[in-house]
Amino acid sequence: MIFGTILNSKQDDRGIITHQVLKDSKESKNNYAQVAAGLHWPEKGSPGFSVILGEIFNPYKDSGEYVRGPLVLLAETEYQESLSTMFSKLSDELGHIGCTDIFCDSQSTGRREFAEAFWDFKHQNIQVKGSLCMPPFPENFGVGFHEIRHQIETGLLEIPKESICFQQLQKIIFDDLRDPMVHAKFPALEALRFAAGGIMNRTPKPYRKKRKRRQRSAMAL
């Protein structure tokens, strides 16, 4: 499910991703410093789940440094289908929103096979969008969960009330964090923490300092 109507997306030379959106019969533009997805692999009793977040581009600086913008939930999708169908649907969403990076656990036992299946599918279907990236603390749900709660409380992460992510945030309790299968019970939050952690753990292209080119000295004749 994509929140809002995104008519098209494009990325400029600075790395800023612009969405042309339609709201209340009026067109407007939203600029993002980066867009990234988080993916929870399906497992027994737990569907696959993806979220796509956008970091709003903030053109203002403080003491010469860019101030990072808040994150907004652009899309979330639950997958009850086969892996190939899930990969195909996810690719379509990534392409429409202008997203290339998918943060997920691709190294842990039992999850490496999913990552290999994705790369095989992409190799056979060159039009498939997305590349897998490792998020911080992929095996520690508690760390990622507390980080997204902090981001929400400080206004750095906006979650629509009609989303599954919001519903699971309202449902989860402290004792759930002790459950080794908490990631399977709350797949939306697993995907959300991957995307949020991956985005905040790196500096997007529009905020990176440009390297000054060295001028070559003239050779004496």
C-alpha positions as CSV (number, residue, x, y, z in Angstrom):
1,M,0.0,0.0,0.0
2,I,1.4,3.4,-1.1
3,F,0.3,6.3,1.1
4,G,-0.9,9.1,-1.1
5,T,-0.9,9.3,-4.9
6,I,2.6,9.5,-6.3
7,L,2.3,10.5,-10.0
8,N,6.0,10.1,-10.7
9,S,9.4,10.3,-9.2
10,K,12.8,11.5,-10.4
11,Q,16.3,12.0,-9.1
12,D,18.5,15.0,-10.0
13,D,22.2,15.2,-10.1
14,R,22.5,16.2,-6.5
15,G,20.7,13.0,-5.4
16,I,17.5,14.6,-4.4
17,I,14.4,12.5,-5.2
18,T,11.3,14.4,-6.1
19,H,7.8,13.0,-6.0
20,Q,5.0,14.7,-7.8
21,V,2.0,13.9,-5.7
22,L,-1.8,14.4,-6.0
23,K,-3.7,15.4,-2.8
24,D,-7.2,16.9,-2.6
25,S,-7.2,17.2,-6.4
26,K,-4.1,19.4,-6.2
27,E,-0.6,18.5,-7.5
28,S,2.5,19.3,-5.4
29,K,6.1,18.1,-5.0
30,N,7.9,16.4,-2.1
31,N,11.7,16.4,-2.0
32,Y,13.6,13.6,-0.3
33,A,17.3,13.3,0.5
34,Q,17.0,9.5,0.3
35,V,14.5,6.8,0.0
36,A,15.0,3.2,1.3
37,A,13.1,0.1,2.0
38,G,13.1,-2.4,4.9
39,L,12.2,-6.0,4.3
40,H,11.1,-8.8,6.7
41,W,11.6,-12.2,5.1
42,P,8.5,-14.6,5.4
43,E,8.7,-17.5,7.7
44,K,6.3,-20.0,9.3
45,G,3.4,-18.1,10.8
46,S,4.7,-14.7,9.7
47,P,4.2,-13.1,6.3
48,G,6.8,-11.2,4.3
49,F,6.6,-7.4,4.9
50,S,8.2,-4.4,3.4
51,V,8.2,-0.7,4.3
52,I,9.6,2.2,2.3
53,L,10.7,5.4,4.1
54,G,11.7,8.7,2.7
55,E,13.9,11.2,4.4
56,I,12.6,14.7,3.7
57,F,15.2,16.9,2.2
58,N,16.1,19.9,4.4
59,P,17.9,22.6,2.5
60,Y,18.8,24.6,5.6
61,K,22.1,24.4,7.4
62,D,23.2,25.0,11.1
63,S,26.8,26.1,11.6
64,G,27.6,25.1,8.0
65,E,26.1,21.6,8.3
66,Y,22.9,20.3,6.9
67,V,20.2,19.4,9.4
68,R,18.7,16.0,8.7
69,G,15.0,15.9,7.8
70,P,12.4,13.6,9.4
71,L,11.4,10.2,8.0
72,V,8.0,9.5,6.5
73,L,6.4,6.2,5.8
74,L,5.7,6.2,2.0
75,A,4.5,2.6,1.6
76,E,4.0,-0.7,3.4
77,T,3.1,-4.1,2.0
78,E,2.3,-7.6,3.4
79,Y,3.2,-10.5,1.2
80,Q,1.4,-13.9,1.5
81,E,2.5,-15.1,-2.0
82,S,5.5,-17.0,-3.3
83,L,9.0,-15.4,-3.2
84,S,9.0,-14.7,-6.9
85,T,5.6,-12.9,-6.7
86,M,6.9,-11.0,-3.6
87,F,10.1,-9.9,-5.4
88,S,8.1,-8.8,-8.4
89,K,5.6,-6.7,-6.4
90,L,8.4,-5.2,-4.3
91,S,10.3,-4.3,-7.5
92,D,7.3,-2.5,-8.9
93,E,6.9,-0.4,-5.8
94,L,10.6,0.5,-5.6
95,G,10.5,1.6,-9.2
96,H,7.4,3.7,-8.8
97,I,8.7,5.4,-5.6
98,G,12.3,5.8,-6.8
99,C,13.9,3.5,-4.3
100,T,17.0,1.3,-4.9
101,D,18.2,0.1,-1.5
102,I,16.5,-2.7,0.5
103,F,17.7,-3.1,4.1
104,C,17.3,-6.6,5.5
105,D,19.0,-9.4,7.3
106,S,20.8,-11.3,4.5
107,Q,23.5,-13.0,6.5
108,S,21.9,-14.8,9.5
109,T,21.2,-18.5,9.4
110,G,17.9,-19.2,7.7
111,R,17.9,-15.8,6.0
112,R,20.9,-16.1,3.7
113,E,18.8,-18.5,1.5
114,F,16.2,-15.7,1.0
115,A,18.9,-13.3,-0.1
116,E,20.3,-15.8,-2.5
117,A,16.8,-16.4,-3.9
118,F,16.4,-12.7,-4.5
119,W,19.7,-12.4,-6.3
120,D,18.8,-15.4,-8.5
121,F,15.5,-13.9,-9.3
122,K,17.1,-10.5,-10.1
123,H,19.7,-12.2,-12.3
124,Q,16.9,-13.9,-14.3
125,N,14.8,-10.7,-14.5
126,I,17.1,-7.8,-15.2
127,Q,14.3,-5.3,-14.9
128,V,13.9,-6.1,-11.2
129,K,14.7,-3.1,-9.0
130,G,16.6,-3.0,-5.7
131,S,19.8,-4.1,-4.0
132,L,20.1,-5.8,-0.6
133,C,21.9,-3.9,2.1
134,M,22.6,-4.8,5.7
135,P,21.0,-2.6,8.4
136,P,22.7,-1.9,11.8
137,F,22.0,-4.6,14.5
138,P,20.0,-6.9,12.2
139,E,19.7,-9.6,14.9
140,N,18.8,-7.2,17.8
141,F,15.1,-6.3,17.5
142,G,15.1,-4.4,20.8
143,V,17.8,-1.9,19.8
144,G,16.1,-1.1,16.5
145,F,12.6,-0.9,18.2
146,H,13.8,1.6,20.8
147,E,15.4,3.7,18.1
148,I,12.2,4.0,16.1
149,R,10.2,4.8,19.2
150,H,12.7,7.5,20.0
151,Q,12.5,8.9,16.5
152,I,8.7,9.0,16.7
153,E,8.7,10.7,20.1
154,T,11.1,13.3,18.9
155,G,9.2,14.0,15.6
156,L,11.8,12.4,13.4
157,L,9.5,9.6,12.1
158,E,6.0,10.0,10.9
159,I,3.7,6.9,10.8
160,P,0.2,7.2,9.4
161,K,-2.5,6.0,11.8
162,E,-4.1,3.9,9.1
163,S,-0.9,1.8,8.6
164,I,-0.1,-1.7,9.9
165,C,3.1,-0.2,11.4
166,F,1.0,2.1,13.6
167,Q,-1.3,-0.8,14.6
168,Q,1.7,-3.0,15.7
169,L,3.3,-0.1,17.5
170,Q,0.1,0.2,19.6
171,K,0.0,-3.5,20.2
172,I,3.5,-4.4,21.2
173,I,4.4,-4.4,24.9
174,F,7.7,-4.5,26.8
175,D,7.4,-8.3,27.5
176,D,7.3,-9.0,23.8
177,L,10.9,-7.8,23.4
178,R,12.0,-10.8,25.5
179,D,10.4,-13.2,23.0
180,P,13.1,-14.6,20.6
181,M,10.3,-14.7,17.9
182,V,9.3,-11.0,18.4
183,H,10.4,-10.2,14.9
184,A,8.0,-12.8,13.5
185,K,5.1,-11.6,15.7
186,F,5.6,-8.0,14.5
187,P,6.9,-8.2,10.9
188,A,5.9,-4.6,10.1
189,L,8.1,-3.3,12.9
190,E,11.0,-5.5,11.8
191,A,10.9,-4.0,8.4
192,L,10.4,-0.5,9.8
193,R,13.5,-0.8,12.1
194,F,15.6,-2.0,9.2
195,A,14.7,0.9,6.9
196,A,14.9,3.5,9.7
197,G,18.2,2.2,11.0
198,G,19.7,1.9,7.5
199,I,18.7,5.4,6.5
200,M,19.9,7.1,9.7
201,N,23.2,5.2,9.7
202,R,24.4,6.9,6.5
203,T,24.8,10.3,5.1
204,P,22.7,10.7,1.9
205,K,24.2,12.1,-1.2
206,P,22.7,15.6,-1.1
207,Y,24.3,16.2,2.4
208,R,27.8,15.0,1.6
209,K,30.5,17.5,1.4
210,K,32.0,17.9,-2.1
211,R,35.6,17.0,-2.4
212,K,37.7,19.8,-3.7
213,R,39.7,19.0,-6.8
214,R,43.4,19.5,-6.6
215,Q,44.7,22.0,-9.1
216,R,47.6,20.7,-11.1
217,S,50.5,23.1,-11.0
218,A,51.8,24.3,-14.3
219,M,54.9,22.5,-15.5
220,A,58.0,24.7,-16.0
221,L,59.4,24.5,-19.5
